[in-house]
């Protein structure tokens, strides 16, 4: 049976005895990149672990999720804004149509990886949905009117594109700038970035896509009811998201900021409804230069 002395590392003891007997002996530092390192005059054994430290630093950066992108003139810089998959986009759309109290949309859905892919295609889809559904709504409202001749109104695509994209970019820019101006230096560290603000606004517009399709139903009361439902859903996403960023401010400033955000969102929905969609009551009005007499209930031309 082996004794405890047999389990000792004798070679280390021998090296220690040699170093103690000859303090001025030269030693070599162990390094993977430079095996012939300079001798240490003090007699201490030095290990060069520069390569290992670099590898550890690179691995820590990968584990930390840091992304190295080039300048804004490179393709890789913009590629990072579209680095999402279908599951993430669908989860964010689901969160935008089912807001829950206390569940911040930015912190729970997009803070780990804000994107522009979902907001871009949501805005594009909303543009064509407004233009196509608006033309169809006008056609259905005038159906049966012999004096009406249907003509596709392609200019509505341009008007819808300008309206939607200006709202999806300028309003988030204004909100982000105002919040950055009002917040202190400590709060700006944990505040919302411009990309996150654009992202939450883009996803909040998704509810207007199915709503614009349902606006083709030629019932005025139903259209306004759909507007109220859409504004409540999308407005709740914005209020739940931006209220934590302004609640530490004065009460007047906090409530005024949230009121402006909701008012601008409601103005977009009401403006789109009034311009792109018409009911039979809106379109079948007397022509200029004519009036309807209540007694005879027929139209007569005015004499000039």
N, C-alpha and C positions, 0 to 999 in steps of 0.2 A: 504493500500500500504506500502511495506517495506521501512524503512528509510535507509540511507547509513550506519548507525552504525550497523544495523542488518546484513549487508553483510561482516563485518569484521570477521577474524578468531580469535575468542576470546580465543581459547585454546592456541594459541601461545603467546598471551599477558599474560595469566596466567602463563605459563611456564617461561616467561621472568621475571615476578614479583617474582616468586619463586627463580630463580637463583640470582636475584639482592639482595634479602633478605638474602640468604644463599650462599655466594660465594664459601665456601668450600664443597659444596654438591658434591657427586660422580655422575658421568655420565657414561653411557654405550655407547661404539662405536658400530655402526650397521655393522655387517659383516655376510655374508651368511655362511661362513665356520666356524667361531668361535664366536658364539653369546655371550659367557661369556668373553668378552674382559676386559683388565685391565682398572682401573679407571684413568681418566685424572686429575691430581692434579690442573691444571689451571682452571678447570671449563668449558672448551670449549667443545663443541660437535664435536667429530671427527667421520668421516665416513670412514670405511675401504672398499675401492673399488678395492682391489687387484685382485679379481676374474674378475670383470668387465673389468679392464685394460687388463688382459690376454686374455679375449674373444675378446676385440676390436683389440688386436694385431694379434690374429689368423685370424679374419675376414679380417683385412687389408692385411695380407699376401695372403689370398685367392683371394681378389680382385686385388692384384698386380700381380697375375699370377706366384708367386714363387713356384717352385717345389722342394720338399724335396726328394732327392734320397739318396740311401745308397752309400757305397763304390764301387769302380770299380770291386770288386770281387762278387758283388751281381747281381741278375737277374734284379732287379728294375732299376739299373743304366743303363743297356743297353736297357731296355724296353722303356725308355723315348726317345731314338733315333728313334723308330719306331712308335711313337704315332701320326699317321696321318690317315686321312680317304681318301676314293677314290676321293672325290671332291677336296681336297687339292692337291693330286698327279696329277690329270688331269689338274688342273689349272696351276701347275708348269710346266708340260709338254707342255701345250699350250704356256706359256710364253717363253719356251726355243726354240720353233720353230717359234715364231713370235716376234722377238726382236724389240723393239721400241726405237728410239733415246731418251736419257734422262730418260729412265725407267730402273733403276738399278734392276737387277734380285734378288739380295740378299735383298735389302730394301723393294721391292714391293711384293715379293713372299715367301721368306724363313726366313726372320729375326725373325718373331714372333715364328716360330717353325721349326728350321732346322731338317732334318730327314736323315736317311740312308736307309730307305725302298725303296724309289724311285730310288736312285742311284744304290743300290745293284741289284735290279731286272732289271734295264736298262742294267747294265753291263752283267748280266747273259744272258739276251735275245740277246744282241749284240754278245756274244761269240758263241752261237748256230746259230745265223743268219749268221755270217761270215763263220763258218765251213760248214753248210748245203748249203748255197748259193754258196760257193766256190767249193764244190764237184759238185753241179749241173751245175755251169758254165763250169767246166772242161769237164763234160760229153757232154754238148751241143756244146762246141767248137770242140770236137773230133768226134761228130756224123758223120757218113759216112766214117770215116777213117778205113779201114779194118785191119790195123796193130795195132789199139788201142784196148786194153782190159780194160774195166772199173773196177776199184777196189776202194772201199770206203777208203778214207784216214782219219781214225779216229784220227790220231795224230794231225790233224789240230785243233781239239777241245782243246787239251792241249796248243798248241801254241797260239791260240786265247785267251784262259783264262789268260795265263801268260802275254801276251801283254796288254790286256785291263785292267786287275786289277792292274798291275804295273803302268800303265799310270794313272789310276783313283785314285791312292793313293800316288805314289811317286812325281808326278808333282805337285799336290796340296800341298803336304808337302814342297816342295822346294819353291813354290810361297809364301805360308804362312810364311815360315821362312825368306825369303828375305824381304817381306813387313814388318814383325815385326822388323827386324834388321834396316831397313832404316827409319822407322817411329819414331817420337819423342814420349816421354812419354805421352804428351797430346793427340796425334793422336791415340796412341794405345788403348786408352779407347774406342773410337768409331770405331776402326778398325775391320777387319774381323777376326773371329775365325777360327780355323782349321776345325771345323765341317761345318761351312758355306762355306769354300773354297772347301771342298770335295763335298758338296751338289751341288754347282753350276757346278762343273766339271762333276759330274755324270749325271745331267739333260742335260747338253750340248751335251752329247753323244747320246741322243735319236734320233737325226736326222739321224745318221748313220745306224739305224736299217732299216727303209724303203729304204734307199739308198743302203744298201748291198743286199737287195732283188732285187732291180732294176738292180744291177750290173750283174745279171744272163743273161741279154739280151746281146747276143754276138756281140756287136758293140763297137769297141774301142773308137770311138769319143763320143758315148753316155755315156760310163762309165766315161770318163774324164770330160764331161760336168756335170754329176751328182756329181762328186767329188768337182768341183768348187762351185756348188750351196750349197752343204752340208757344205763346209768349210766357205763360206760366212755367212751362217745362224748361225752355231755354233760359229764361230769365233767372230761374232758380239755380241753374248751374253757375251763372255769373255771380249771383249774390253770394252763394255759399263759398265760391272761390275767392272773391275779392274782399269780402267783409273782414276776414282775419287780418288783411293787410292794412285796413283803414280804421279798425275799431279802437286802436290806441291813440288815434288823433282826437281832436275835439269832436264833440257830438254833432255840431252843425256841419263840420267838414265831412265827417264820416257818412252821415245820412245824405248829405247833398251829393257826395261822390257816387254812392250806390243808386240814388235816384236818377242821376244823369246817365249812368250805365244802363239802367232799365229803360229809361225814356228813349235813348238812342236805339236800343234793341227793338222796342215797340214801334218806333217811327219807321224802321226798316220794313217790318211786317205790314203795317197799315199802308205805307206808301206803295209797296208792291201790290197789295190787294186793290187799291184804288186805281192804279195805272194799268195793270195787266189783266184784271178780271172785272167783268161787267155782268150784271144780271139784266133780265128783261126790263125791269123797272128803270134801270139806269140808261139803257140804250134806246128804248122806244119812247122818246120824248118828241114833242112837236118840232118840225123842221123850222129853221129860221124863215121869217116872213109869213108864217101861217099861225092860225090860232083855232082852237076848238070851241065852238059855241055850245054852252051847256044845254040849251033848249033843243036844238035840232040834232046835237051829237054828231056833227059832220065838220069837216075841215073846209074853211074858206080862205081864199087868198086875200091878203091885205092890199088895199089900194094905196098906191103911192102918188 
